[in-house]
Amino acid sequence: MFAMKLTLILLGALLYLVGTLGWFGWLGLDLLDTGTTEALLYAFVGTCAWLLITFGLAIHIIKTARPASPLDKPEV
């Protein structure tokens, strides 16, 4: 079970890294170089989407890693 969980974590990290490098290293820069209003709007929306994904991923990691408080545990 540990190997599968580690594989999924590494695959997710690789996918996030490839997406980040692809956006900021290739697609985002190409949109900014184009310079049209439509391309700049796409660049802005893409960067906002990347920020939302990053924020959601950070929240997920924090909620998963932090132990639950005694108030969150249901009483039996």
C-alpha positions in Angstrom: 0.0 0.0 0.0 2.9 2.3 0.8 4.4 1.8 -2.7 1.2 2.7 -4.4 0.7 5.8 -2.3 4.3 6.9 -2.9 3.8 6.3 -6.7 0.7 8.5 -6.8 2.4 11.3 -4.8 5.4 11.2 -7.1 3.2 11.1 -10.2 1.1 14.1 -8.9 4.3 16.0 -8.1 5.7 15.3 -11.6 2.4 16.3 -13.3 2.3 19.6 -11.3 6.0 20.3 -12.1 5.5 19.6 -15.8 2.3 21.8 -15.9 4.1 24.6 -14.1 7.1 24.6 -16.3 4.9 24.2 -19.4 2.8 27.2 -18.4 5.5 29.6 -17.3 8.2 28.4 -19.6 6.3 27.9 -22.8 2.6 28.7 -23.2 2.4 31.7 -20.8 5.4 33.4 -22.4 4.2 32.8 -25.9 0.8 34.4 -25.0 2.6 37.4 -23.5 4.9 37.7 -26.6 1.8 37.7 -28.9 0.6 40.9 -27.2 -3.0 41.0 -28.4 -5.7 41.7 -25.9 -7.1 38.2 -26.3 -3.8 36.6 -25.7 -3.2 38.7 -22.6 -6.6 37.8 -21.2 -5.8 34.1 -21.8 -2.4 34.6 -20.0 -4.2 36.3 -17.1 -6.8 33.6 -16.8 -4.2 30.8 -17.1 -2.1 32.3 -14.3 -5.2 32.7 -12.1 -6.1 29.0 -12.8 -2.5 28.0 -11.9 -2.7 30.0 -8.6 -6.1 28.4 -7.7 -4.6 24.9 -8.4 -1.5 25.7 -6.3 -3.6 27.1 -3.4 -5.9 24.1 -3.5 -3.0 21.7 -3.5 -1.4 23.6 -0.5 -4.6 23.4 1.4 -5.0 19.7 0.6 -1.4 19.0 1.8 -1.9 21.0 5.0 -5.2 19.3 5.8 -3.8 15.8 5.1 -0.6 16.3 7.1 -2.1 18.0 10.2 -3.5 15.7 12.8 -7.2 16.2 13.6 -7.9 18.2 16.8 -9.9 16.5 19.6 -12.9 18.7 18.7 -13.0 17.2 15.2 -13.2 13.6 16.4 -16.6 12.2 16.8 -17.5 10.7 20.2 -18.4 7.1 20.4 
